Amino acid sequence: MCVGIRARVADVENGMAVIDASGVRRKISAELVDDLAPGDFVMVHAGLAIAKINGSDDQEADEVMEEL
């Protein structure tokens, strides 16, 4: 089983993104996700943005993390 985290995109430049995950900022690869922009939420695994998270997915992710 793989675990990813939800993070907000703070900046995107040259295929890389700076993300904010609960106050922790990291630089990750954004090459797998098209049309990524600051303010978007993404699922991050192993230093890669692997998917954009939409509004309904975002709420569900918050609920699951609160339960954990």
LUMLUMDREN-2810 file (N, C-alpha, C; in Angstrom, 1 decimal):
<atoms>
<atom><aa>M</aa><ch>A</ch><at>N</at><xx>0.8</xx><yy>-1.2</yy><zz>0.0</zz></atom>
<atom><aa>M</aa><ch>A</ch><at>CA</at><xx>0.0</xx><yy>0.0</yy><zz>0.0</zz></atom>
<atom><aa>M</aa><ch>A</ch><at>C</at><xx>0.9</xx><yy>1.2</yy><zz>0.0</zz></atom>
<atom><aa>C</aa><ch>A</ch><at>N</at><xx>0.5</xx><yy>2.2</yy><zz>-0.8</zz></atom>
<atom><aa>C</aa><ch>A</ch><at>CA</at><xx>1.2</xx><yy>3.5</yy><zz>-0.9</zz></atom>
<atom><aa>C</aa><ch>A</ch><at>C</at><xx>0.4</xx><yy>4.5</yy><zz>-0.2</zz></atom>
<atom><aa>V</aa><ch>A</ch><at>N</at><xx>1.1</xx><yy>5.5</yy><zz>0.4</zz></atom>
<atom><aa>V</aa><ch>A</ch><at>CA</at><xx>0.4</xx><yy>6.6</yy><zz>1.1</zz></atom>
<atom><aa>V</aa><ch>A</ch><at>C</at><xx>0.9</xx><yy>7.9</yy><zz>0.5</zz></atom>
<atom><aa>G</aa><ch>A</ch><at>N</at><xx>-0.1</xx><yy>8.7</yy><zz>0.2</zz></atom>
<atom><aa>G</aa><ch>A</ch><at>CA</at><xx>0.1</xx><yy>10.0</yy><zz>-0.3</zz></atom>
<atom><aa>G</aa><ch>A</ch><at>C</at><xx>-0.4</xx><yy>11.1</yy><zz>0.6</zz></atom>
<atom><aa>I</aa><ch>A</ch><at>N</at><xx>0.1</xx><yy>12.3</yy><zz>0.5</zz></atom>
<atom><aa>I</aa><ch>A</ch><at>CA</at><xx>-0.5</xx><yy>13.4</yy><zz>1.4</zz></atom>
<atom><aa>I</aa><ch>A</ch><at>C</at><xx>-1.1</xx><yy>14.4</yy><zz>0.5</zz></atom>
<atom><aa>R</aa><ch>A</ch><at>N</at><xx>-2.0</xx><yy>15.1</yy><zz>1.0</zz></atom>
<atom><aa>R</aa><ch>A</ch><at>CA</at><xx>-2.6</xx><yy>16.3</yy><zz>0.4</zz></atom>
<atom><aa>R</aa><ch>A</ch><at>C</at><xx>-1.9</xx><yy>17.5</yy><zz>0.7</zz></atom>
<atom><aa>A</aa><ch>A</ch><at>N</at><xx>-1.6</xx><yy>18.3</yy><zz>-0.3</zz></atom>
<atom><aa>A</aa><ch>A</ch><at>CA</at><xx>-0.9</xx><yy>19.6</yy><zz>-0.1</zz></atom>
<atom><aa>A</aa><ch>A</ch><at>C</at><xx>-1.4</xx><yy>20.7</yy><zz>-1.1</zz></atom>
<atom><aa>R</aa><ch>A</ch><at>N</at><xx>-1.2</xx><yy>21.9</yy><zz>-0.6</zz></atom>
<atom><aa>R</aa><ch>A</ch><at>CA</at><xx>-1.6</xx><yy>23.1</yy><zz>-1.4</zz></atom>
<atom><aa>R</aa><ch>A</ch><at>C</at><xx>-0.4</xx><yy>23.5</yy><zz>-2.2</zz></atom>
<atom><aa>V</aa><ch>A</ch><at>N</at><xx>-0.6</xx><yy>23.8</yy><zz>-3.5</zz></atom>
<atom><aa>V</aa><ch>A</ch><at>CA</at><xx>0.5</xx><yy>24.3</yy><zz>-4.3</zz></atom>
<atom><aa>V</aa><ch>A</ch><at>C</at><xx>0.7</xx><yy>25.8</yy><zz>-4.1</zz></atom>
<atom><aa>A</aa><ch>A</ch><at>N</at><xx>2.0</xx><yy>26.1</yy><zz>-3.7</zz></atom>
<atom><aa>A</aa><ch>A</ch><at>CA</at><xx>2.3</xx><yy>27.5</yy><zz>-3.5</zz></atom>
<atom><aa>A</aa><ch>A</ch><at>C</at><xx>2.9</xx><yy>28.2</yy><zz>-4.7</zz></atom>
<atom><aa>D</aa><ch>A</ch><at>N</at><xx>3.7</xx><yy>27.5</yy><zz>-5.5</zz></atom>
<atom><aa>D</aa><ch>A</ch><at>CA</at><xx>4.4</xx><yy>28.0</yy><zz>-6.7</zz></atom>
<atom><aa>D</aa><ch>A</ch><at>C</at><xx>4.7</xx><yy>26.9</yy><zz>-7.6</zz></atom>
<atom><aa>V</aa><ch>A</ch><at>N</at><xx>4.7</xx><yy>27.2</yy><zz>-8.9</zz></atom>
<atom><aa>V</aa><ch>A</ch><at>CA</at><xx>5.0</xx><yy>26.3</yy><zz>-10.0</zz></atom>
<atom><aa>V</aa><ch>A</ch><at>C</at><xx>6.0</xx><yy>26.9</yy><zz>-10.9</zz></atom>
<atom><aa>E</aa><ch>A</ch><at>N</at><xx>7.1</xx><yy>26.2</yy><zz>-11.2</zz></atom>
<atom><aa>E</aa><ch>A</ch><at>CA</at><xx>8.1</xx><yy>26.7</yy><zz>-12.2</zz></atom>
<atom><aa>E</aa><ch>A</ch><at>C</at><xx>8.9</xx><yy>25.6</yy><zz>-12.8</zz></atom>
<atom><aa>N</aa><ch>A</ch><at>N</at><xx>9.0</xx><yy>25.6</yy><zz>-14.1</zz></atom>
<atom><aa>N</aa><ch>A</ch><at>CA</at><xx>9.9</xx><yy>24.6</yy><zz>-14.8</zz></atom>
<atom><aa>N</aa><ch>A</ch><at>C</at><xx>9.7</xx><yy>23.2</yy><zz>-14.4</zz></atom>
<atom><aa>G</aa><ch>A</ch><at>N</at><xx>8.4</xx><yy>22.7</yy><zz>-14.3</zz></atom>
<atom><aa>G</aa><ch>A</ch><at>CA</at><xx>8.1</xx><yy>21.3</yy><zz>-13.9</zz></atom>
<atom><aa>G</aa><ch>A</ch><at>C</at><xx>8.3</xx><yy>21.0</yy><zz>-12.5</zz></atom>
<atom><aa>M</aa><ch>A</ch><at>N</at><xx>8.5</xx><yy>22.0</yy><zz>-11.6</zz></atom>
<atom><aa>M</aa><ch>A</ch><at>CA</at><xx>8.7</xx><yy>21.8</yy><zz>-10.2</zz></atom>
<atom><aa>M</aa><ch>A</ch><at>C</at><xx>7.6</xx><yy>22.6</yy><zz>-9.5</zz></atom>
<atom><aa>A</aa><ch>A</ch><at>N</at><xx>7.2</xx><yy>22.2</yy><zz>-8.3</zz></atom>
<atom><aa>A</aa><ch>A</ch><at>CA</at><xx>6.2</xx><yy>22.9</yy><zz>-7.5</zz></atom>
<atom><aa>A</aa><ch>A</ch><at>C</at><xx>6.7</xx><yy>23.0</yy><zz>-6.1</zz></atom>
<atom><aa>V</aa><ch>A</ch><at>N</at><xx>6.4</xx><yy>24.1</yy><zz>-5.5</zz></atom>
<atom><aa>V</aa><ch>A</ch><at>CA</at><xx>6.6</xx><yy>24.3</yy><zz>-4.0</zz></atom>
<atom><aa>V</aa><ch>A</ch><at>C</at><xx>5.2</xx><yy>24.0</yy><zz>-3.4</zz></atom>
<atom><aa>I</aa><ch>A</ch><at>N</at><xx>5.2</xx><yy>23.1</yy><zz>-2.5</zz></atom>
<atom><aa>I</aa><ch>A</ch><at>CA</at><xx>3.9</xx><yy>22.7</yy><zz>-1.9</zz></atom>
<atom><aa>I</aa><ch>A</ch><at>C</at><xx>3.9</xx><yy>23.1</yy><zz>-0.4</zz></atom>
<atom><aa>D</aa><ch>A</ch><at>N</at><xx>2.7</xx><yy>23.2</yy><zz>0.2</zz></atom>
<atom><aa>D</aa><ch>A</ch><at>CA</at><xx>2.6</xx><yy>23.4</yy><zz>1.6</zz></atom>
<atom><aa>D</aa><ch>A</ch><at>C</at><xx>1.7</xx><yy>22.3</yy><zz>2.1</zz></atom>
<atom><aa>A</aa><ch>A</ch><at>N</at><xx>2.2</xx><yy>21.5</yy><zz>3.0</zz></atom>
<atom><aa>A</aa><ch>A</ch><at>CA</at><xx>1.5</xx><yy>20.4</yy><zz>3.6</zz></atom>
<atom><aa>A</aa><ch>A</ch><at>C</at><xx>1.4</xx><yy>20.6</yy><zz>5.1</zz></atom>
<atom><aa>S</aa><ch>A</ch><at>N</at><xx>0.4</xx><yy>21.2</yy><zz>5.6</zz></atom>
<atom><aa>S</aa><ch>A</ch><at>CA</at><xx>0.2</xx><yy>21.5</yy><zz>7.0</zz></atom>
<atom><aa>S</aa><ch>A</ch><at>C</at><xx>1.3</xx><yy>22.4</yy><zz>7.5</zz></atom>
<atom><aa>G</aa><ch>A</ch><at>N</at><xx>1.7</xx><yy>23.4</yy><zz>6.8</zz></atom>
<atom><aa>G</aa><ch>A</ch><at>CA</at><xx>2.8</xx><yy>24.3</yy><zz>7.2</zz></atom>
<atom><aa>G</aa><ch>A</ch><at>C</at><xx>4.2</xx><yy>23.9</yy><zz>6.8</zz></atom>
<atom><aa>V</aa><ch>A</ch><at>N</at><xx>4.4</xx><yy>22.7</yy><zz>6.3</zz></atom>
<atom><aa>V</aa><ch>A</ch><at>CA</at><xx>5.7</xx><yy>22.2</yy><zz>5.9</zz></atom>
<atom><aa>V</aa><ch>A</ch><at>C</at><xx>5.8</xx><yy>22.4</yy><zz>4.4</zz></atom>
<atom><aa>R</aa><ch>A</ch><at>N</at><xx>6.8</xx><yy>23.2</yy><zz>3.9</zz></atom>
<atom><aa>R</aa><ch>A</ch><at>CA</at><xx>7.0</xx><yy>23.5</yy><zz>2.5</zz></atom>
<atom><aa>R</aa><ch>A</ch><at>C</at><xx>8.1</xx><yy>22.6</yy><zz>1.9</zz></atom>
<atom><aa>R</aa><ch>A</ch><at>N</at><xx>7.8</xx><yy>22.1</yy><zz>0.8</zz></atom>
<atom><aa>R</aa><ch>A</ch><at>CA</at><xx>8.8</xx><yy>21.2</yy><zz>0.1</zz></atom>
<atom><aa>R</aa><ch>A</ch><at>C</at><xx>8.7</xx><yy>21.5</yy><zz>-1.4</zz></atom>
<atom><aa>K</aa><ch>A</ch><at>N</at><xx>9.8</xx><yy>21.2</yy><zz>-2.1</zz></atom>
<atom><aa>K</aa><ch>A</ch><at>CA</at><xx>9.8</xx><yy>21.3</yy><zz>-3.6</zz></atom>
<atom><aa>K</aa><ch>A</ch><at>C</at><xx>9.7</xx><yy>19.9</yy><zz>-4.1</zz></atom>
<atom><aa>I</aa><ch>A</ch><at>N</at><xx>8.7</xx><yy>19.7</yy><zz>-5.1</zz></atom>
<atom><aa>I</aa><ch>A</ch><at>CA</at><xx>8.4</xx><yy>18.4</yy><zz>-5.6</zz></atom>
<atom><aa>I</aa><ch>A</ch><at>C</at><xx>8.4</xx><yy>18.5</yy><zz>-7.1</zz></atom>
<atom><aa>S</aa><ch>A</ch><at>N</at><xx>8.4</xx><yy>17.4</yy><zz>-7.8</zz></atom>
<atom><aa>S</aa><ch>A</ch><at>CA</at><xx>8.2</xx><yy>17.3</yy><zz>-9.3</zz></atom>
<atom><aa>S</aa><ch>A</ch><at>C</at><xx>6.7</xx><yy>17.5</yy><zz>-9.6</zz></atom>
<atom><aa>A</aa><ch>A</ch><at>N</at><xx>6.4</xx><yy>18.4</yy><zz>-10.5</zz></atom>
<atom><aa>A</aa><ch>A</ch><at>CA</at><xx>5.0</xx><yy>18.6</yy><zz>-11.0</zz></atom>
<atom><aa>A</aa><ch>A</ch><at>C</at><xx>4.8</xx><yy>18.1</yy><zz>-12.4</zz></atom>
<atom><aa>E</aa><ch>A</ch><at>N</at><xx>5.7</xx><yy>17.3</yy><zz>-12.9</zz></atom>
<atom><aa>E</aa><ch>A</ch><at>CA</at><xx>5.6</xx><yy>17.0</yy><zz>-14.3</zz></atom>
<atom><aa>E</aa><ch>A</ch><at>C</at><xx>4.5</xx><yy>16.0</yy><zz>-14.7</zz></atom>
<atom><aa>L</aa><ch>A</ch><at>N</at><xx>3.9</xx><yy>15.3</yy><zz>-13.7</zz></atom>
<atom><aa>L</aa><ch>A</ch><at>CA</at><xx>2.9</xx><yy>14.3</yy><zz>-14.0</zz></atom>
<atom><aa>L</aa><ch>A</ch><at>C</at><xx>1.5</xx><yy>15.0</yy><zz>-14.1</zz></atom>
<atom><aa>V</aa><ch>A</ch><at>N</at><xx>1.4</xx><yy>16.2</yy><zz>-13.6</zz></atom>
<atom><aa>V</aa><ch>A</ch><at>CA</at><xx>0.0</xx><yy>16.8</yy><zz>-13.5</zz></atom>
<atom><aa>V</aa><ch>A</ch><at>C</at><xx>0.0</xx><yy>18.0</yy><zz>-14.4</zz></atom>
<atom><aa>D</aa><ch>A</ch><at>N</at><xx>-1.0</xx><yy>18.0</yy><zz>-15.3</zz></atom>
<atom><aa>D</aa><ch>A</ch><at>CA</at><xx>-1.1</xx><yy>19.2</yy><zz>-16.3</zz></atom>
<atom><aa>D</aa><ch>A</ch><at>C</at><xx>-1.8</xx><yy>20.3</yy><zz>-15.6</zz></atom>
<atom><aa>D</aa><ch>A</ch><at>N</at><xx>-1.5</xx><yy>21.5</yy><zz>-16.1</zz></atom>
<atom><aa>D</aa><ch>A</ch><at>CA</at><xx>-2.2</xx><yy>22.8</yy><zz>-15.7</zz></atom>
<atom><aa>D</aa><ch>A</ch><at>C</at><xx>-2.2</xx><yy>23.0</yy><zz>-14.2</zz></atom>
<atom><aa>L</aa><ch>A</ch><at>N</at><xx>-1.1</xx><yy>22.8</yy><zz>-13.6</zz></atom>
<atom><aa>L</aa><ch>A</ch><at>CA</at><xx>-1.0</xx><yy>23.0</yy><zz>-12.1</zz></atom>
<atom><aa>L</aa><ch>A</ch><at>C</at><xx>-0.8</xx><yy>24.5</yy><zz>-11.9</zz></atom>
<atom><aa>A</aa><ch>A</ch><at>N</at><xx>-1.5</xx><yy>25.0</yy><zz>-10.9</zz></atom>
<atom><aa>A</aa><ch>A</ch><at>CA</at><xx>-1.3</xx><yy>26.5</yy><zz>-10.6</zz></atom>
<atom><aa>A</aa><ch>A</ch><at>C</at><xx>-1.3</xx><yy>26.7</yy><zz>-9.1</zz></atom>
<atom><aa>P</aa><ch>A</ch><at>N</at><xx>-0.7</xx><yy>27.8</yy><zz>-8.6</zz></atom>
<atom><aa>P</aa><ch>A</ch><at>CA</at><xx>-0.8</xx><yy>28.1</yy><zz>-7.2</zz></atom>
<atom><aa>P</aa><ch>A</ch><at>C</at><xx>-2.2</xx><yy>28.1</yy><zz>-6.7</zz></atom>
<atom><aa>G</aa><ch>A</ch><at>N</at><xx>-2.4</xx><yy>27.5</yy><zz>-5.5</zz></atom>
<atom><aa>G</aa><ch>A</ch><at>CA</at><xx>-3.8</xx><yy>27.4</yy><zz>-4.9</zz></atom>
<atom><aa>G</aa><ch>A</ch><at>C</at><xx>-4.4</xx><yy>26.1</yy><zz>-5.2</zz></atom>
<atom><aa>D</aa><ch>A</ch><at>N</at><xx>-4.0</xx><yy>25.3</yy><zz>-6.2</zz></atom>
<atom><aa>D</aa><ch>A</ch><at>CA</at><xx>-4.5</xx><yy>24.0</yy><zz>-6.4</zz></atom>
<atom><aa>D</aa><ch>A</ch><at>C</at><xx>-4.1</xx><yy>23.0</yy><zz>-5.3</zz></atom>
<atom><aa>F</aa><ch>A</ch><at>N</at><xx>-4.8</xx><yy>22.0</yy><zz>-5.1</zz></atom>
<atom><aa>F</aa><ch>A</ch><at>CA</at><xx>-4.5</xx><yy>20.9</yy><zz>-4.1</zz></atom>
<atom><aa>F</aa><ch>A</ch><at>C</at><xx>-4.1</xx><yy>19.7</yy><zz>-4.9</zz></atom>
<atom><aa>V</aa><ch>A</ch><at>N</at><xx>-3.0</xx><yy>19.0</yy><zz>-4.4</zz></atom>
<atom><aa>V</aa><ch>A</ch><at>CA</at><xx>-2.5</xx><yy>17.8</yy><zz>-5.1</zz></atom>
<atom><aa>V</aa><ch>A</ch><at>C</at><xx>-2.3</xx><yy>16.7</yy><zz>-4.1</zz></atom>
<atom><aa>M</aa><ch>A</ch><at>N</at><xx>-2.3</xx><yy>15.5</yy><zz>-4.7</zz></atom>
<atom><aa>M</aa><ch>A</ch><at>CA</at><xx>-1.9</xx><yy>14.3</yy><zz>-3.9</zz></atom>
<atom><aa>M</aa><ch>A</ch><at>C</at><xx>-0.4</xx><yy>14.1</yy><zz>-4.2</zz></atom>
<atom><aa>V</aa><ch>A</ch><at>N</at><xx>0.4</xx><yy>14.0</yy><zz>-3.1</zz></atom>
<atom><aa>V</aa><ch>A</ch><at>CA</at><xx>1.9</xx><yy>13.9</yy><zz>-3.3</zz></atom>
<atom><aa>V</aa><ch>A</ch><at>C</at><xx>2.3</xx><yy>12.6</yy><zz>-2.8</zz></atom>
<atom><aa>H</aa><ch>A</ch><at>N</at><xx>3.2</xx><yy>11.9</yy><zz>-3.6</zz></atom>
<atom><aa>H</aa><ch>A</ch><at>CA</at><xx>3.8</xx><yy>10.6</yy><zz>-3.1</zz></atom>
<atom><aa>H</aa><ch>A</ch><at>C</at><xx>5.2</xx><yy>10.6</yy><zz>-3.6</zz></atom>
<atom><aa>A</aa><ch>A</ch><at>N</at><xx>6.1</xx><yy>10.3</yy><zz>-2.8</zz></atom>
<atom><aa>A</aa><ch>A</ch><at>CA</at><xx>7.5</xx><yy>10.1</yy><zz>-3.1</zz></atom>
<atom><aa>A</aa><ch>A</ch><at>C</at><xx>8.1</xx><yy>11.3</yy><zz>-3.9</zz></atom>
<atom><aa>G</aa><ch>A</ch><at>N</at><xx>7.7</xx><yy>12.5</yy><zz>-3.5</zz></atom>
<atom><aa>G</aa><ch>A</ch><at>CA</at><xx>8.3</xx><yy>13.7</yy><zz>-4.1</zz></atom>
<atom><aa>G</aa><ch>A</ch><at>C</at><xx>7.7</xx><yy>14.1</yy><zz>-5.5</zz></atom>
<atom><aa>L</aa><ch>A</ch><at>N</at><xx>6.5</xx><yy>13.5</yy><zz>-5.8</zz></atom>
<atom><aa>L</aa><ch>A</ch><at>CA</at><xx>5.8</xx><yy>13.7</yy><zz>-7.0</zz></atom>
<atom><aa>L</aa><ch>A</ch><at>C</at><xx>4.4</xx><yy>14.1</yy><zz>-6.8</zz></atom>
<atom><aa>A</aa><ch>A</ch><at>N</at><xx>3.9</xx><yy>15.1</yy><zz>-7.5</zz></atom>
<atom><aa>A</aa><ch>A</ch><at>CA</at><xx>2.5</xx><yy>15.4</yy><zz>-7.5</zz></atom>
<atom><aa>A</aa><ch>A</ch><at>C</at><xx>1.9</xx><yy>14.4</yy><zz>-8.4</zz></atom>
<atom><aa>I</aa><ch>A</ch><at>N</at><xx>1.0</xx><yy>13.5</yy><zz>-7.9</zz></atom>
<atom><aa>I</aa><ch>A</ch><at>CA</at><xx>0.5</xx><yy>12.4</yy><zz>-8.7</zz></atom>
<atom><aa>I</aa><ch>A</ch><at>C</at><xx>-0.9</xx><yy>12.7</yy><zz>-9.2</zz></atom>
<atom><aa>A</aa><ch>A</ch><at>N</at><xx>-1.6</xx><yy>13.6</yy><zz>-8.6</zz></atom>
<atom><aa>A</aa><ch>A</ch><at>CA</at><xx>-3.0</xx><yy>14.0</yy><zz>-9.1</zz></atom>
<atom><aa>A</aa><ch>A</ch><at>C</at><xx>-3.4</xx><yy>15.3</yy><zz>-8.5</zz></atom>
<atom><aa>K</aa><ch>A</ch><at>N</at><xx>-4.3</xx><yy>16.0</yy><zz>-9.2</zz></atom>
<atom><aa>K</aa><ch>A</ch><at>CA</at><xx>-5.0</xx><yy>17.2</yy><zz>-8.7</zz></atom>
<atom><aa>K</aa><ch>A</ch><at>C</at><xx>-6.2</xx><yy>16.7</yy><zz>-7.8</zz></atom>
<atom><aa>I</aa><ch>A</ch><at>N</at><xx>-6.5</xx><yy>17.4</yy><zz>-6.8</zz></atom>
<atom><aa>I</aa><ch>A</ch><at>CA</at><xx>-7.6</xx><yy>17.0</yy><zz>-5.9</zz></atom>
<atom><aa>I</aa><ch>A</ch><at>C</at><xx>-8.7</xx><yy>18.1</yy><zz>-6.1</zz></atom>
<atom><aa>N</aa><ch>A</ch><at>N</at><xx>-9.9</xx><yy>17.7</yy><zz>-6.5</zz></atom>
<atom><aa>N</aa><ch>A</ch><at>CA</at><xx>-11.0</xx><yy>18.6</yy><zz>-6.7</zz></atom>
<atom><aa>N</aa><ch>A</ch><at>C</at><xx>-11.7</xx><yy>18.9</yy><zz>-5.3</zz></atom>
<atom><aa>G</aa><ch>A</ch><at>N</at><xx>-12.7</xx><yy>19.8</yy><zz>-5.3</zz></atom>
<atom><aa>G</aa><ch>A</ch><at>CA</at><xx>-13.3</xx><yy>20.2</yy><zz>-4.1</zz></atom>
<atom><aa>G</aa><ch>A</ch><at>C</at><xx>-13.9</xx><yy>19.1</yy><zz>-3.3</zz></atom>
<atom><aa>S</aa><ch>A</ch><at>N</at><xx>-14.6</xx><yy>18.1</yy><zz>-3.9</zz></atom>
<atom><aa>S</aa><ch>A</ch><at>CA</at><xx>-15.2</xx><yy>17.0</yy><zz>-3.1</zz></atom>
<atom><aa>S</aa><ch>A</ch><at>C</at><xx>-14.2</xx><yy>16.1</yy><zz>-2.6</zz></atom>
<atom><aa>D</aa><ch>A</ch><at>N</at><xx>-13.1</xx><yy>15.8</yy><zz>-3.4</zz></atom>
<atom><aa>D</aa><ch>A</ch><at>CA</at><xx>-12.0</xx><yy>15.0</yy><zz>-2.9</zz></atom>
<atom><aa>D</aa><ch>A</ch><at>C</at><xx>-11.3</xx><yy>15.7</yy><zz>-1.7</zz></atom>
<atom><aa>D</aa><ch>A</ch><at>N</at><xx>-11.2</xx><yy>17.0</yy><zz>-1.8</zz></atom>
<atom><aa>D</aa><ch>A</ch><at>CA</at><xx>-10.5</xx><yy>17.8</yy><zz>-0.8</zz></atom>
<atom><aa>D</aa><ch>A</ch><at>C</at><xx>-11.2</xx><yy>17.6</yy><zz>0.6</zz></atom>
<atom><aa>Q</aa><ch>A</ch><at>N</at><xx>-12.5</xx><yy>17.7</yy><zz>0.6</zz></atom>
<atom><aa>Q</aa><ch>A</ch><at>CA</at><xx>-13.3</xx><yy>17.6</yy><zz>1.8</zz></atom>
<atom><aa>Q</aa><ch>A</ch><at>C</at><xx>-13.2</xx><yy>16.2</yy><zz>2.4</zz></atom>
<atom><aa>E</aa><ch>A</ch><at>N</at><xx>-13.2</xx><yy>15.2</yy><zz>1.5</zz></atom>
<atom><aa>E</aa><ch>A</ch><at>CA</at><xx>-13.1</xx><yy>13.8</yy><zz>2.0</zz></atom>
<atom><aa>E</aa><ch>A</ch><at>C</at><xx>-11.7</xx><yy>13.5</yy><zz>2.6</zz></atom>
<atom><aa>A</aa><ch>A</ch><at>N</at><xx>-10.7</xx><yy>14.1</yy><zz>1.9</zz></atom>
<atom><aa>A</aa><ch>A</ch><at>CA</at><xx>-9.3</xx><yy>13.9</yy><zz>2.5</zz></atom>
<atom><aa>A</aa><ch>A</ch><at>C</at><xx>-9.2</xx><yy>14.6</yy><zz>3.8</zz></atom>
<atom><aa>D</aa><ch>A</ch><at>N</at><xx>-9.8</xx><yy>15.8</yy><zz>4.0</zz></atom>
<atom><aa>D</aa><ch>A</ch><at>CA</at><xx>-9.8</xx><yy>16.4</yy><zz>5.4</zz></atom>
<atom><aa>D</aa><ch>A</ch><at>C</at><xx>-10.4</xx><yy>15.5</yy><zz>6.4</zz></atom>
<atom><aa>E</aa><ch>A</ch><at>N</at><xx>-11.6</xx><yy>14.9</yy><zz>6.1</zz></atom>
<atom><aa>E</aa><ch>A</ch><at>CA</at><xx>-12.3</xx><yy>14.1</yy><zz>7.0</zz></atom>
<atom><aa>E</aa><ch>A</ch><at>C</at><xx>-11.5</xx><yy>12.8</yy><zz>7.4</zz></atom>
<atom><aa>V</aa><ch>A</ch><at>N</at><xx>-10.9</xx><yy>12.2</yy><zz>6.4</zz></atom>
<atom><aa>V</aa><ch>A</ch><at>CA</at><xx>-10.1</xx><yy>11.0</yy><zz>6.7</zz></atom>
<atom><aa>V</aa><ch>A</ch><at>C</at><xx>-8.9</xx><yy>11.4</yy><zz>7.6</zz></atom>
<atom><aa>M</aa><ch>A</ch><at>N</at><xx>-8.2</xx><yy>12.4</yy><zz>7.3</zz></atom>
<atom><aa>M</aa><ch>A</ch><at>CA</at><xx>-7.0</xx><yy>12.8</yy><zz>8.1</zz></atom>
<atom><aa>M</aa><ch>A</ch><at>C</at><xx>-7.4</xx><yy>13.2</yy><zz>9.5</zz></atom>
<atom><aa>E</aa><ch>A</ch><at>N</at><xx>-8.5</xx><yy>13.8</yy><zz>9.7</zz></atom>
<atom><aa>E</aa><ch>A</ch><at>CA</at><xx>-9.0</xx><yy>14.1</yy><zz>11.1</zz></atom>
<atom><aa>E</aa><ch>A</ch><at>C</at><xx>-9.3</xx><yy>12.8</yy><zz>11.9</zz></atom>
<atom><aa>E</aa><ch>A</ch><at>N</at><xx>-9.8</xx><yy>11.8</yy><zz>11.2</zz></atom>
<atom><aa>E</aa><ch>A</ch><at>CA</at><xx>-10.1</xx><yy>10.5</yy><zz>11.9</zz></atom>
<atom><aa>E</aa><ch>A</ch><at>C</at><xx>-8.8</xx><yy>9.8</yy><zz>12.3</zz></atom>
<atom><aa>L</aa><ch>A</ch><at>N</at><xx>-7.7</xx><yy>10.0</yy><zz>11.5</zz></atom>
<atom><aa>L</aa><ch>A</ch><at>CA</at><xx>-6.5</xx><yy>9.3</yy><zz>11.8</zz></atom>
<atom><aa>L</aa><ch>A</ch><at>C</at><xx>-5.8</xx><yy>10.0</yy><zz>12.9</zz></atom>
</atoms>
